[in-house]
Amino acid sequence: MGIKKTVLKWAAIAGILATTASCTADIDTFGTSDYRVLNEISFEEQDGRPSISANEQRIAVKLSSNKDCSWDSVTIDDLSISSLATFHTVLDSIGSFPKDSTVLDSLARKVSYESKKIKIGSKIEIPENDTLYIVVVSESGIPALWQIAFSKPSESCDTKSDKDSDKEKSSSSAKSESSDKSSSSTGSDSPKSSSSASSSESNKTPDSPASTASSSESSEETHIPADAPKIFSLKIASMEATIDSGKIHIHLDTLPFLADLSNLELTELELSEGATCESHKTGETYDFGVGQEIVIKNSDGESITYIVKAGYQIPGSSFNDWEGDDVIPDSLWGNANTLITTTKKYTSGSMTGARIATTALLGKTASGSLYTADFNPNNVGTLSMASSSTWPDGNELINFGKHFNARPEYAEVKFSYDGSGDSCDIYILLESRDGDKNINRGSDDINKLVASTWYRSTTDDNTGRENPDVVSISDKDENGMRTLRLKFRYGTPLENSPIENSSTFATSLQSSNKSAIDNSLIQGEGNESVTHIRVVFASSADGNHYKGVKNATLIIDDLKLIY
């Protein structure tokens, strides 16, 4: 009887030690803020809305006509930047404006700028070459460099502005009278996707919009002029896609899980009056998984290129359905709950989600966790799991990743976090596996990182560290939850992403135990086929090394992928 009690006791300890969900040793510290994000800018003299490419830090502004034919300066009408950051004009002349984020950051640290802060109502002179450079400077003094390119009207000066004289074309729609002509070039110099459904020119995909962040991100920020030809509705496989008002990004997020995204029928395409589509035909199939550039033209020859993508959700990602303390379907979602439960169903007000909390037993810390993974599939004995010297990284007891073939652009999740100085981790990795396994990997089993997005912070309002993949974090809702929106980075992760402080790219295992699982990845280019997804929620970011703060609590709900 004494032996049985001892085994149960060790089983409890082992479960706690192995309740891991992250690969990092980075507890945040508070200090001056490094945030330097430009969210929105507008000018009194603009025509329409500026086009903002957040990834490349470029802004295009079309100026309104005026009687004097003078466009010497502009006045700031609206400005939204990070709290405590400041806005300044650059004094130096800049030649070629780099697209690479690392080079851009390096250049930003070298330029000099006006000490005077620009605010709403400030007047800024337009340089002779119509290109202005500004910096957003964080509280800690780190600058982010932006380019603003102004374009002046080509018509005579006494002509009224387009935005005053032109009206929206008739909203009556007509089904596209598409032809078999090849798709016209969109001017993209990025490599075309190799996985398109047809060899014809009309079926070529856009530079795999998800394979380079700049393509999709710029499309998300591009606003359509009021008089431009438009897509009013679009259906893929008879399902209605989402058309974000005024933007060229169209997405379908709700196809059946693991659907073949490379062979989907364009079943309906309704356009504004007089508009036509020559690049795509209804009734034909296309690879909407990597995305399609659908070109719409009007009778004047003006064209708009829409980027259209499709994908699906991970079953159980609403976190509404549970069996005990396991998310249904448990074939996709796992944790390391044993005799001591650190992850369980949580209800509050109108929501049902997951409560993930860090605990401790006999001086050992265990992070709460929830992930798309299988815990201890090699059936390591409980006495062995209890030894931190045998298992210095508890993640090597977990087989991370589930089958997945889509290429999302964004992820949203509702969450709250009370860490008492600890840090939570919320991250998603898209993988491409040649050998389709982590367990017993051979030298020919190459697992690549295709895309990543990662959030880590000591609080739920993103204070305390830089998280470059974060697009936005909302205020708390009626249930005390914030909505976190993350942008996937295809290819090399953004500089200062928390992935830098993880064992994602480890070259060797920490444990010498033959049952240790190699979850490491090598860096991919971003255009590889996606085969697996690794979603991880952890209440203590360094929990896999048995470090964290007891009672640090992460609550999550409604994970959504956006294509």
Secondary structure per residue as TSV (DSSP state, phi and psi in degrees):
chain	resnum	aa	ss	phi	psi
A	1	M	-	360.0	-39.7
A	2	G	H	-63.0	-36.3
A	3	I	H	-64.7	-42.6
A	4	K	H	-62.3	-43.2
A	5	K	H	-61.7	-40.7
A	6	T	H	-63.4	-42.8
A	7	V	H	-63.2	-42.3
A	8	L	H	-64.1	-38.8
A	9	K	H	-62.9	-44.6
A	10	W	H	-67.5	-32.2
A	11	A	H	-63.0	-40.7
A	12	A	H	-64.2	-43.9
A	13	I	H	-63.1	-42.8
A	14	A	H	-61.8	-41.7
A	15	G	H	-61.7	-41.4
A	16	I	H	-65.7	-45.9
A	17	L	H	-63.2	-31.5
A	18	A	T	-93.8	1.5
A	19	T	-	-77.8	84.2
A	20	T	-	-125.9	158.4
A	21	A	-	-155.0	15.9
A	22	S	-	-149.8	170.4
A	23	C	-	-128.6	35.4
A	24	T	B	-132.4	157.8
A	25	A	-	-130.4	70.4
A	26	D	-	-145.1	87.4
A	27	I	-	-87.6	127.5
A	28	D	-	-68.2	151.4
A	29	T	-	-124.1	149.5
A	30	F	-	-91.9	150.7
A	31	G	-	-179.3	-154.2
A	32	T	S	-68.4	148.3
A	33	S	-	-78.7	140.8
A	34	D	-	-98.7	3.4
A	35	Y	-	-69.9	133.3
A	36	R	-	-149.7	52.1
A	37	V	-	-97.1	134.3
A	38	L	E	-98.5	113.8
A	39	N	E	-91.9	-41.3
A	40	E	E	-157.0	143.7
A	41	I	E	-149.5	143.6
A	42	S	E	-148.8	160.9
A	43	F	E	-129.2	150.0
A	44	E	T	-63.6	-29.3
A	45	E	T	-94.0	7.2
A	46	Q	B	-81.0	156.6
A	47	D	S	-113.1	113.2
A	48	G	S	78.9	-161.4
A	49	R	-	-105.0	145.8
A	50	P	-	-62.0	148.4
A	51	S	E	-95.0	118.2
A	52	I	E	-111.0	119.9
A	53	S	E	-103.0	97.2
A	54	A	T	-64.7	-35.9
A	55	N	T	-67.0	-39.9
A	56	E	T	-95.3	-4.4
A	57	Q	T	58.0	47.6
A	58	R	E	-124.0	145.5
A	59	I	E	-131.7	131.4
A	60	A	E	-112.0	127.2
A	61	V	E	-124.8	122.1
A	62	K	E	-93.6	126.1
A	63	L	B	-90.0	148.6
A	64	S	-	-77.1	157.0
A	65	S	-	-69.1	152.8
A	66	N	-	-147.2	159.1
A	67	K	T	-66.5	-28.8
A	68	D	T	-89.1	-2.4
A	69	C	-	54.1	34.6
A	70	S	-	-120.6	129.2
A	71	W	-	-134.0	60.0
A	72	D	S	-80.6	-26.5
A	73	S	E	-154.1	165.1
A	74	V	E	-131.4	156.7
A	75	T	E	-115.9	130.5
A	76	I	E	-66.6	119.7
A	77	D	E	-97.0	-36.0
A	78	D	E	-150.5	144.7
A	79	L	E	-151.5	125.7
A	80	S	E	-128.8	111.6
A	81	I	E	-130.4	173.2
A	82	S	-	-56.4	143.8
A	83	S	T	-57.8	135.1
A	84	L	T	77.6	-7.6
A	85	A	-	-81.7	161.6
A	86	T	E	-127.2	162.3
A	87	F	E	-124.2	128.6
A	88	H	E	-142.6	154.5
A	89	T	E	-88.4	145.8
A	90	V	B	-83.8	139.0
A	91	L	-	-89.8	-30.4
A	92	D	S	-76.2	153.9
A	93	S	-	-86.4	137.9
A	94	I	-	-120.9	130.3
A	95	G	-	-79.6	-106.6
A	96	S	S	-78.6	128.4
A	97	F	-	-89.6	116.1
A	98	P	-	-71.0	151.9
A	99	K	-	-96.1	-28.4
A	100	D	S	-67.5	127.7
A	101	S	H	-64.3	-34.9
A	102	T	H	-67.1	-44.6
A	103	V	H	-65.7	-37.9
A	104	L	H	-63.6	-43.3
A	105	D	H	-63.3	-39.7
A	106	S	H	-65.4	-42.3
A	107	L	H	-64.6	-38.8
A	108	A	H	-59.8	-33.8
A	109	R	T	-75.7	-12.6
A	110	K	T	-98.7	-22.1
A	111	V	-	-77.3	154.6
A	112	S	-	-103.5	153.4
A	113	Y	B	-146.6	161.4
A	114	E	-	-59.8	139.2
A	115	S	S	-74.1	-25.9
A	116	K	S	-68.6	132.7
A	117	K	-	-81.6	139.2
A	118	I	-	-91.2	133.7
A	119	K	-	-133.3	174.9
A	120	I	T	-58.4	128.9
A	121	G	T	98.8	-15.4
A	122	S	-	-68.6	142.8
A	123	K	E	-102.0	132.8
A	124	I	E	-121.5	132.8
A	125	E	E	-73.7	139.8
A	126	I	-	-91.5	122.6
A	127	P	-	-61.1	162.3
A	128	E	T	-60.6	-31.9
A	129	N	T	-87.3	8.3
A	130	D	S	64.2	18.2
A	131	T	E	-124.3	122.0
A	132	L	E	-113.2	143.4
A	133	Y	E	-118.6	133.7
A	134	I	E	-131.7	164.1
A	135	V	E	-129.2	143.0
A	136	V	E	-103.8	118.4
A	137	V	E	-107.3	125.2
A	138	S	-	-70.3	166.6
A	139	E	T	-56.9	-32.9
A	140	S	T	-83.4	-1.8
A	141	G	S	96.0	8.5
A	142	I	-	-88.0	124.9
A	143	P	E	-93.0	148.6
A	144	A	E	-118.6	125.2
A	145	L	E	-93.5	134.7
A	146	W	E	-128.7	150.2
A	147	Q	E	-110.3	132.2
A	148	I	E	-117.5	114.6
A	149	A	E	-103.9	120.9
A	150	F	E	-98.0	139.2
A	151	S	E	-121.0	132.9
A	152	K	-	-97.1	151.2
A	153	P	-	-61.8	145.7
A	154	S	-	-93.6	-13.4
A	155	E	S	-81.3	171.5
A	156	S	-	-63.9	154.1
A	157	C	T	-67.6	-24.9
A	158	D	T	-88.8	7.6
A	159	T	S	-83.9	137.7
A	160	K	-	-65.4	154.4
A	161	S	-	-61.3	144.7
A	162	D	H	-54.7	-36.4
A	163	K	H	-71.5	-16.0
A	164	D	H	-94.9	-30.8
A	165	S	H	-96.8	-26.3
A	166	D	-	-92.6	143.6
A	167	K	-	-117.7	161.7
A	168	E	-	-63.4	132.8
A	169	K	-	-65.0	160.9
A	170	S	-	-50.3	138.0
A	171	S	-	-84.4	0.5
A	172	S	-	-65.4	138.1
A	173	S	-	-113.0	153.9
A	174	A	E	-135.9	141.7
A	175	K	E	-64.7	139.3
A	176	S	-	-61.5	127.2
A	177	E	-	-91.0	73.8
A	178	S	-	-78.2	151.4
A	179	S	-	-110.3	179.6
A	180	D	S	-92.1	11.2
A	181	K	-	-65.8	154.7
A	182	S	-	-70.9	154.2
A	183	S	-	-67.0	133.8
A	184	S	-	-73.8	153.2
A	185	S	-	-66.3	140.5
A	186	T	-	-99.6	2.1
A	187	G	-	83.2	4.6
A	188	S	-	-73.2	134.4
A	189	D	-	-103.9	13.1
A	190	S	S	-86.8	156.2
A	191	P	-	-65.3	141.0
A	192	K	-	-75.2	152.6
A	193	S	-	-67.7	143.9
A	194	S	S	-92.6	1.4
A	195	S	-	-113.5	24.9
A	196	S	-	-69.0	154.1
A	197	A	S	-73.1	-17.1
A	198	S	-	-139.9	154.7
A	199	S	S	-84.8	-6.6
A	200	S	S	-71.2	153.4
A	201	E	G	-60.0	-33.4
A	202	S	G	-68.7	-19.2
A	203	N	G	-97.7	3.4
A	204	K	-	-66.6	141.7
A	205	T	-	-88.6	162.7
A	206	P	S	-71.0	136.6
A	207	D	S	-6.9	36.8
A	208	S	-	46.7	80.9
A	209	P	T	-47.8	-33.7
A	210	A	T	-82.3	-13.5
A	211	S	T	-80.2	-17.5
A	212	T	S	-132.4	127.4
A	213	A	H	-63.2	-30.4
A	214	S	H	-64.8	-36.1
A	215	S	H	-63.5	-56.0
A	216	S	H	-71.8	-34.3
A	217	E	H	-68.7	-41.0
A	218	S	H	-66.7	-34.6
A	219	S	H	-66.6	-35.9
A	220	E	H	-64.3	-30.1
A	221	E	H	-94.7	-7.5
A	222	T	-	-80.2	128.2
A	223	H	B	-105.3	141.6
A	224	I	-	-90.5	129.9
A	225	P	-	-59.5	152.7
A	226	A	T	-62.4	-33.0
A	227	D	T	-96.8	8.9
A	228	A	S	-78.0	155.9
A	229	P	-	-64.4	142.6
A	230	K	-	-134.5	155.4
A	231	I	E	-95.0	121.1
A	232	F	E	-90.4	-33.3
A	233	S	E	-154.9	152.5
A	234	L	E	-149.7	134.1
A	235	K	E	-123.4	138.0
A	236	I	E	-119.1	126.3
A	237	A	T	51.8	39.6
A	238	S	T	66.9	14.4
A	239	M	E	-111.0	135.7
A	240	E	E	-71.7	125.7
A	241	A	-	-85.6	159.2
A	242	T	E	-90.0	125.8
A	243	I	E	-110.2	107.7
A	244	D	-	-71.4	123.5
A	245	S	T	-54.7	127.0
A	246	G	T	78.2	3.3
A	247	K	B	-122.9	161.6
A	248	I	S	-97.4	6.7
A	249	H	E	-93.4	116.6
A	250	I	E	-115.4	133.1
A	251	H	E	-143.3	144.8
A	252	L	E	-118.3	118.2
A	253	D	E	-108.9	0.7
A	254	T	E	-124.8	29.7
A	255	L	E	-69.4	161.7
A	256	P	-	-59.9	144.1
A	257	F	T	-56.5	132.2
A	258	L	T	64.9	23.1
A	259	A	-	-61.8	152.3
A	260	D	-	-75.5	101.0
A	261	L	T	-79.6	-11.8
A	262	S	T	-84.9	-4.5
A	263	N	S	-142.8	65.9
A	264	L	E	-113.7	139.4
A	265	E	E	-83.3	133.6
A	266	L	E	-81.4	101.0
A	267	T	E	-93.2	-20.1
A	268	E	E	-154.5	139.3
A	269	L	E	-146.6	105.6
A	270	E	E	-108.5	129.7
A	271	L	E	-118.3	164.0
A	272	S	-	-67.7	161.5
A	273	E	T	-58.2	130.6
A	274	G	T	84.8	-5.4
A	275	A	-	-86.3	149.1
A	276	T	E	-134.9	161.1
A	277	C	E	-129.2	119.9
A	278	E	S	-105.2	-11.5
A	279	S	S	-84.4	-26.8
A	280	H	-	-140.7	151.8
A	281	K	-	-122.2	139.0
A	282	T	T	-66.6	145.1
A	283	G	T	91.4	-11.9
A	284	E	-	-96.5	158.9
A	285	T	E	-105.4	147.0
A	286	Y	E	-142.9	165.3
A	287	D	-	-88.3	92.1
A	288	F	T	-86.1	-4.0
A	289	G	T	-68.3	-43.5
A	290	V	T	-88.6	-17.0
A	291	G	-	108.3	152.7
A	292	Q	E	-127.8	141.2
A	293	E	E	-95.4	108.9
A	294	I	E	-102.1	117.5
A	295	V	E	-97.6	124.2
A	296	I	E	-114.0	131.0
A	297	K	E	-123.4	154.6
A	298	N	-	-111.1	-179.0
A	299	S	T	-66.9	-20.1
A	300	D	T	-85.4	-1.4
A	301	G	S	89.3	-2.7
A	302	E	-	-71.7	140.8
A	303	S	E	-132.8	152.0
A	304	I	E	-128.7	133.1
A	305	T	E	-104.5	115.1
A	306	Y	E	-92.2	142.8
A	307	I	E	-103.8	122.5
A	308	V	E	-120.9	125.3
A	309	K	E	-132.4	159.0
A	310	A	E	-140.1	153.4
A	311	G	E	-169.6	-162.2
A	312	Y	E	-146.8	172.1
A	313	Q	-	-99.6	161.6
A	314	I	-	-83.8	123.9
A	315	P	T	-54.6	138.1
A	316	G	T	85.0	-0.2
A	317	S	T	-77.2	-2.0
A	318	S	T	-80.1	-17.8
A	319	F	-	57.4	34.0
A	320	N	-	-95.8	-22.6
A	321	D	-	-111.0	124.4
A	322	W	E	-134.2	153.0
A	323	E	E	-124.4	100.2
A	324	G	T	67.6	-121.5
A	325	D	T	-106.7	24.5
A	326	D	E	-118.2	132.4
A	327	V	E	-71.5	135.4
A	328	I	S	-93.7	131.8
A	329	P	S	-83.9	132.4
A	330	D	T	-73.8	-5.4
A	331	S	T	-70.7	-19.8
A	332	L	T	-106.8	-37.6
A	333	W	-	-106.2	133.7
A	334	G	B	-136.0	167.7
A	335	N	-	-155.2	-176.4
A	336	A	-	-111.9	29.9
A	337	N	-	-59.6	130.7
A	338	T	S	-129.4	-123.9
A	339	L	S	-72.5	-23.6
A	340	I	S	-113.8	118.2
A	341	T	-	-91.9	124.7
A	342	T	S	-109.8	-11.6
A	343	T	E	-129.3	127.7
A	344	K	E	-154.8	168.8
A	345	K	E	-62.4	142.0
A	346	Y	E	-134.0	131.9
A	347	T	E	-126.9	140.8
A	348	S	E	-159.4	123.4
A	349	G	T	58.7	-121.7
A	350	S	T	-94.6	4.4
A	351	M	E	-111.3	152.9
A	352	T	E	-128.8	126.1
A	353	G	E	-147.9	-152.1
A	354	A	E	-121.5	133.8
A	355	R	E	-103.6	122.0
A	356	I	E	-121.7	113.6
A	357	A	E	-130.3	145.2
A	358	T	-	-85.3	138.1
A	359	T	E	-134.6	-176.3
A	360	A	E	-148.4	149.5
A	361	L	E	-148.2	124.8
A	362	L	T	52.6	42.3
A	363	G	T	82.9	-3.1
A	364	K	E	-99.8	140.6
A	365	T	E	-99.6	141.1
A	366	A	E	-135.9	122.5
A	367	S	-	-75.1	141.8
A	368	G	-	-72.2	152.4
A	369	S	E	-156.4	155.1
A	370	L	E	-149.6	131.7
A	371	Y	E	-156.4	162.1
A	372	T	S	-86.6	86.9
A	373	A	E	-166.8	168.0
A	374	D	E	-115.0	125.6
A	375	F	E	-84.7	129.5
A	376	N	-	50.9	54.1
A	377	P	T	-70.3	-17.5
A	378	N	T	-89.3	4.6
A	379	N	-	55.9	49.6
A	380	V	-	-65.1	137.9
A	381	G	-	-64.2	151.3
A	382	T	H	-63.6	-36.1
A	383	L	H	-66.6	-37.1
A	384	S	H	-68.2	-42.9
A	385	M	H	-62.0	-27.0
A	386	A	T	-75.2	-8.3
A	387	S	-	-95.8	111.9
A	388	S	T	-71.7	-21.0
A	389	S	T	-73.9	-32.6
A	390	T	T	-76.4	-35.7
A	391	W	-	-124.1	74.4
A	392	P	S	-65.3	-22.7
A	393	D	S	-124.1	104.7
A	394	G	G	-62.2	-17.6
A	395	N	G	-64.5	-18.7
A	396	E	G	-77.2	-1.0
A	397	L	G	-93.4	-2.0
A	398	I	E	-118.0	137.8
A	399	N	E	-99.4	98.3
A	400	F	E	-81.0	146.9
A	401	G	-	103.0	137.7
A	402	K	E	-128.5	157.1
A	403	H	E	-58.3	136.3
A	404	F	-	-168.7	137.0
A	405	N	-	-128.5	6.4
A	406	A	-	-93.1	171.2
A	407	R	-	-131.3	75.3
A	408	P	-	-66.4	156.9
A	409	E	S	-97.3	-35.3
A	410	Y	E	-137.9	160.6
A	411	A	E	-131.6	139.5
A	412	E	E	-125.2	141.9
A	413	V	E	-149.3	141.2
A	414	K	E	-86.5	137.6
A	415	F	E	-157.5	160.7
A	416	S	E	-141.5	153.4
A	417	Y	E	-146.4	130.3
A	418	D	E	-126.0	97.5
A	419	G	-	-101.4	-11.4
A	420	S	T	51.8	38.9
A	421	G	T	101.1	-13.8
A	422	D	-	-77.8	173.9
A	423	S	-	-123.6	137.7
A	424	C	E	-94.1	161.6
A	425	D	E	-124.7	133.5
A	426	I	E	-133.6	113.3
A	427	Y	E	-149.6	157.5
A	428	I	E	-135.1	129.7
A	429	L	E	-118.7	134.2
A	430	L	E	-102.2	129.3
A	431	E	E	-120.2	155.5
A	432	S	E	-125.2	113.8
A	433	R	E	-111.4	124.2
A	434	D	S	-72.3	-44.0
A	435	G	S	-94.0	-2.6
A	436	D	-	60.4	34.8
A	437	K	-	-161.5	158.4
A	438	N	S	-107.1	-37.7
A	439	I	T	-72.1	133.7
A	440	N	T	53.6	43.5
A	441	R	-	-67.4	137.8
A	442	G	-	-98.1	178.7
A	443	S	T	-66.1	-22.0
A	444	D	T	-91.1	-2.7
A	445	D	-	-89.9	92.9
A	446	I	-	-98.1	120.9
A	447	N	E	-110.3	121.4
A	448	K	E	-111.8	147.8
A	449	L	E	-84.0	118.3
A	450	V	E	-91.0	-45.2
A	451	A	E	-153.8	158.6
A	452	S	E	-150.6	155.5
A	453	T	E	-151.3	135.5
A	454	W	E	-145.2	132.7
A	455	Y	E	-125.2	131.4
A	456	R	E	-143.1	131.9
A	457	S	E	-162.2	159.0
A	458	T	S	-82.0	-15.8
A	459	T	B	-136.8	168.9
A	460	D	T	-86.9	1.4
A	461	D	T	-106.0	14.6
A	462	N	-	70.2	24.6
A	463	T	-	-89.7	152.9
A	464	G	S	105.3	-18.8
A	465	R	S	-161.4	166.4
A	466	E	-	-89.7	132.1
A	467	N	-	-125.9	91.1
A	468	P	T	-66.9	-17.7
A	469	D	T	-83.3	-7.2
A	470	V	E	-77.4	125.7
A	471	V	E	-89.2	-45.2
A	472	S	E	-163.4	156.5
A	473	I	E	-134.4	124.7
A	474	S	-	-80.5	170.0
A	475	D	-	-69.4	167.4
A	476	K	-	-69.2	141.3
A	477	D	-	-90.0	-169.4
A	478	E	T	-65.3	-17.3
A	479	N	T	-100.2	9.1
A	480	G	S	78.2	17.8
A	481	M	-	-106.0	142.3
A	482	R	E	-103.0	152.5
A	483	T	E	-101.3	117.4
A	484	L	E	-96.6	126.5
A	485	R	E	-113.9	122.3
A	486	L	E	-116.6	145.6
A	487	K	E	-103.2	128.8
A	488	F	-	-72.3	136.9
A	489	R	E	-108.7	112.3
A	490	Y	E	-87.4	133.9
A	491	G	S	89.2	-147.0
A	492	T	S	-63.8	129.9
A	493	P	-	-60.0	156.7
A	494	L	-	-64.0	149.2
A	495	E	T	-59.8	139.3
A	496	N	T	73.8	10.1
A	497	S	-	-64.4	142.9
A	498	P	G	-57.5	-17.3
A	499	I	G	-60.2	-23.3
A	500	E	G	-62.5	-29.0
A	501	N	G	-104.1	35.5
A	502	S	B	-126.1	174.3
A	503	S	S	-97.8	22.5
A	504	T	T	-55.9	-39.7
A	505	F	T	-105.7	26.4
A	506	A	-	-58.7	142.7
A	507	T	S	-99.7	-5.0
A	508	S	S	-152.2	157.6
A	509	L	-	-80.8	147.1
A	510	Q	S	-80.6	-31.6
A	511	S	-	-94.1	141.9
A	512	S	-	-91.6	-1.9
A	513	N	-	-64.7	135.7
A	514	K	T	-64.7	-16.2
A	515	S	T	-90.5	0.0
A	516	A	-	-62.5	139.9
A	517	I	-	-104.6	128.6
A	518	D	-	-89.5	104.4
A	519	N	-	-98.7	8.0
A	520	S	-	-71.2	156.8
A	521	L	-	-127.2	158.1
A	522	I	E	-108.9	155.3
A	523	Q	E	-70.9	127.4
A	524	G	-	-94.9	177.8
A	525	E	-	-83.7	-22.3
A	526	G	S	106.3	-14.3
A	527	N	-	-105.0	9.0
A	528	E	S	-71.0	158.4
A	529	S	-	-67.9	135.2
A	530	V	-	-82.9	130.3
A	531	T	-	-118.8	-23.3
A	532	H	E	-144.9	156.7
A	533	I	E	-127.6	137.8
A	534	R	E	-119.3	105.7
A	535	V	E	-107.0	129.6
A	536	V	E	-135.2	131.5
A	537	F	E	-121.8	127.2
A	538	A	E	-139.3	135.7
A	539	S	S	-78.1	-20.9
A	540	S	S	-131.2	117.7
A	541	A	T	-63.5	-29.1
A	542	D	T	-105.1	26.5
A	543	G	G	-64.2	-28.8
A	544	N	G	-68.2	-15.0
A	545	H	G	-105.4	18.2
A	546	Y	T	63.6	35.0
A	547	K	-	-122.4	142.6
A	548	G	-	162.1	-178.0
A	549	V	-	-112.6	125.6
A	550	K	T	-58.2	137.3
A	551	N	T	75.2	5.5
A	552	A	-	-58.6	128.0
A	553	T	E	-129.0	124.7
A	554	L	E	-113.2	126.0
A	555	I	E	-115.0	131.4
A	556	I	E	-129.5	155.6
A	557	D	E	-160.4	148.7
A	558	D	E	52.2	68.5
A	559	L	E	-76.1	129.8
A	560	K	E	-133.8	133.4
A	561	L	E	-98.5	137.0
A	562	I	E	-121.3	130.0
A	563	Y	-	-105.1	360.0
